[in-house]
């Protein structure tokens, strides 16, 4: 069992930065593939980034490549999403998720591949 709590969302101007944190509890965190997703009202949950348990493998959605960085600190049971050069279209609720499936299973981009979800944190980027 893994419990996830996101923080770090807020309001920022276009071009600004935010760092989201996802604190996890549960002994299996360090072996979990971790992902960040986002979901706007009335839309499907969208893949943002994912990271293997070791941190050695990662991937990003095309829309955030070069601007967002996912990382994790297994000693602190925390995964981060550093978001730079934010755009108004990045405005939505961001969720972190944990999966018991290995990164190389190839399901890290699909919400159905995750077992646990946080409650979400709102990110608003003003133009």
C-alpha positions as a printed NumPy array, in Angstrom:
array([[  0.   ,   0.   ,   0.   ],
       [  1.285,   3.467,  -0.937],
       [ -0.262,   6.787,   0.053],
       [  0.65 ,   9.856,  -2.007],
       [  0.297,  13.535,  -1.106],
       [  1.127,  16.25 ,  -3.633],
       [  2.138,  19.802,  -2.792],
       [  3.724,  22.796,  -4.448],
       [  0.981,  23.888,  -6.783],
       [ -0.092,  27.489,  -7.047],
       [ -0.437,  30.535,  -9.229],
       [  2.48 ,  31.699, -11.346],
       [  2.959,  34.   , -14.308],
       [  3.807,  32.635, -17.729],
       [  7.528,  31.921, -17.934],
       [  7.752,  31.217, -14.23 ],
       [  8.584,  28.037, -12.349],
       [  7.043,  25.735,  -9.792],
       [  8.262,  22.559,  -8.151],
       [  5.699,  19.952,  -7.283],
       [  6.453,  17.402,  -4.597],
       [  4.803,  14.075,  -3.969],
       [  5.409,  12.56 ,  -0.56 ],
       [  4.816,   8.848,  -0.348],
       [  4.277,   6.547,   2.572],
       [  4.587,   2.819,   2.353],
       [  7.474,   0.439,   2.187],
       [  7.184,  -0.235,  -1.541],
       [  7.815,   3.342,  -2.714],
       [ 11.47 ,   2.815,  -3.501],
       [ 10.576,  -0.011,  -5.892],
       [  7.713,   1.818,  -7.595],
       [  7.631,   3.408, -11.001],
       [  6.435,   6.963, -10.403],
       [  4.51 ,   9.181, -12.744],
       [  3.022,  12.631, -13.018],
       [ -0.222,  13.197, -14.875],
       [ -2.501,  16.162, -15.341],
       [ -6.176,  16.459, -15.982],
       [ -8.29 ,  19.387, -17.032],
       [-11.984,  19.462, -16.283],
       [-13.897,  17.336, -18.768],
       [-10.762,  15.877, -20.312],
       [ -8.895,  12.613, -19.962],
       [ -5.954,  12.304, -17.614],
       [ -2.802,  13.146, -19.567],
       [  0.684,  11.705, -19.121],
       [  3.332,  14.25 , -18.143],
       [  6.411,  12.339, -16.965],
       [  7.509,   9.038, -15.479],
       [ 10.555,   7.711, -13.682],
       [ 11.798,   4.229, -12.901],
       [ 12.45 ,   3.164,  -9.318],
       [ 16.192,   3.714,  -9.722],
       [ 15.769,   7.047, -11.473],
       [ 17.79 ,   5.731, -14.373],
       [ 14.944,   5.664, -16.865],
       [ 12.537,   8.491, -17.513],
       [ 10.259,   9.901, -20.159],
       [  8.235,  13.025, -20.797],
       [  5.255,  14.082, -22.837],
       [  6.309,  16.029, -25.911],
       [  4.48 ,  19.088, -24.647],
       [  6.731,  19.389, -21.586],
       [ 10.094,  18.131, -22.849],
       [ 12.852,  20.618, -22.17 ],
       [ 10.733,  22.465, -19.596],
       [  9.837,  19.876, -16.929],
       [ 12.148,  17.588, -14.969],
       [ 11.07 ,  14.583, -12.93 ],
       [ 13.275,  13.297, -10.132],
       [ 13.014,  11.252,  -6.976],
       [ 14.698,  10.901,  -3.618],
       [ 14.061,   7.401,  -2.338],
       [ 15.606,   8.247,   1.018],
       [ 12.892,  10.865,   1.48 ],
       [ 10.142,   8.862,  -0.227],
       [  9.49 ,  11.824,  -2.469],
       [  9.177,  12.424,  -6.197],
       [  9.437,  15.887,  -7.706],
       [  8.342,  17.664, -10.838],
       [ 10.326,  20.797, -11.57 ],
       [  8.356,  22.911, -14.018],
       [ 10.116,  25.762, -15.784],
       [  8.998,  28.187, -18.476],
       [  5.382,  27.522, -17.602],
       [  2.706,  28.33 , -20.134],
       [ -0.992,  29.119, -19.671],
       [ -1.816,  25.785, -21.311],
       [ -0.066,  24.03 , -18.399],
       [ -2.903,  25.183, -16.155],
       [ -4.715,  22.216, -14.657],
       [ -4.643,  19.762, -11.752],
       [ -1.488,  17.653, -11.455],
       [ -1.453,  14.168,  -9.948],
       [  1.356,  11.89 ,  -8.946],
       [  0.957,   8.158,  -9.204],
       [  2.788,   5.002,  -8.198],
       [  2.945,   1.735, -10.057],
       [  4.111,  -1.68 ,  -8.971],
       [  4.899,  -2.504, -12.602],
       [  8.495,  -2.064, -13.719],
       [  9.271,   0.893, -15.967],
       [ 10.263,  -1.374, -18.843],
       [  6.765,  -2.91 , -18.898],
       [  5.913,   0.058, -21.088],
       [  2.732,   1.06 , -19.274],
       [  4.144,   4.126, -17.53 ],
       [  2.431,   6.527, -19.959],
       [ -1.054,   5.093, -19.323],
       [ -3.06 ,   5.973, -16.203],
       [ -4.395,   2.425, -16.112],
       [ -0.848,   1.234, -15.385],
       [ -0.791,   2.906, -11.952],
       [ -2.074,   1.519,  -8.697],
       [ -2.046,   4.531,  -6.397],
       [ -2.868,   8.194,  -6.894],
       [ -2.528,  11.389,  -4.948],
       [ -5.338,  13.866,  -4.476],
       [ -3.938,  16.352,  -6.981],
       [ -2.558,  19.87 ,  -6.783],
       [ -3.758,  22.839,  -8.833],
       [ -1.33 ,  24.688, -11.075],
       [ -2.491,  27.953, -12.599],
       [ -0.364,  29.891, -15.081],
       [ -1.486,  33.409, -15.89 ],
       [ -0.671,  35.077, -19.196]])
